[in-house]
Amino acid sequence: MLKVDMMRQKKLFIKTLEIGKKCLGNRHPWIATNISNLASCYKSQNKIDQAESLYSEALTLYRKLLDESHPSLTEALNNLGMLYINKKNMWKQKSY
């Protein structure tokens, strides 16, 4: 993907998240999904620290709002886990 396209993608995700927060507030599953989408954008740009922070934020929000067996929560765990694999940090000493 071209750098220009990645910048547009990031701006769109940020704008979507801003609008969503105005409409739904900060505590809604849709907000967590869009935080995760923004994290994926950062991951595709190799901005791993930003992606990790956002994936963790999405996971925390899902945990507050959804049952532990909800598919969105398991997807959030998977996204963070895959990031750690890509980061070659499979043994990170953090409890989730």
N, C-alpha and C positions, 0 to 999 in steps of 0.2 A: 504494500500500500504506500502510496506517495505521502511524503511528509505533510503536504498541504491537506490531503484528504484526512489524515489522522488528526490534524488540528481542527478541521471542521467537525469531525466526528466528536472530539472531546467537547467542543463548544456546544454542540447539540445536546449531548448528554447532560452537561452542566445546566443548560437552559431548561431542559425537561425536568430536571431535579428541582430547580428553583420554582418552577410553575407548580409542580406537584406538591411541594411543601406549602405553598400559599393556599392551595385548594384543599389539601388533605391533612395538613399539619405534619409534624415530624415523626409521629408514631403510627405508621400505616405500612402494611406489607408491600404495597406498591412502591413506597419510598425505598424500602430495603432492596427491592429488585432493581431499582434504578441506580442505587448506590453501587450495587454489584455490577451493573452494566458499565458504569463509569470506571470501576476497578478493572474490568476486562479491557477497556480502552487503554488505560495506563499500562496494563500488562502487555498489550500488543505493541506498545511504544518502548518496552523494556524499562519502564519506570516502576521497578519492582517494589520499592519501599512505599510509594504512593498506593500502588495496587494492594499491597498487603494491608495497609491501614484501612482502606475502604472495604476490602473483603471482610476484615475483622469487624468493622462498624456494621456492615450488613448482617453478619452473623449474630452480633449482639442484639440488634433490633429484631431479627426473626425470633431469637430465643425469648424475647420479652413478649412477643405478640402471638406466636404459634406454638402448637404442640410439638414435642420433640420428634414425633414421627412424621411431621408434615414434609412433603416433598421439597418445598422451597428451602426449608432449613437443612435438609440433607444435601441439597444442591450447593448451598452456601458452604457447608463443610467440605464438600468435594472441591469447590473452587479454591478454597484456601489451601487444601491439601495438595492440589495440583501446582499451585504457585510455589509451595515449599519444595516440591520435587524439582520444578524448573529452577529454583534458586539453589538447588543442590544442598538443601538444608532439611533433609528428611527427619533428622533427629532433633529438631528444635525443642528446647526444653520449655514448652508452654503447654498448659493443660487446657483442652477445649472440651 
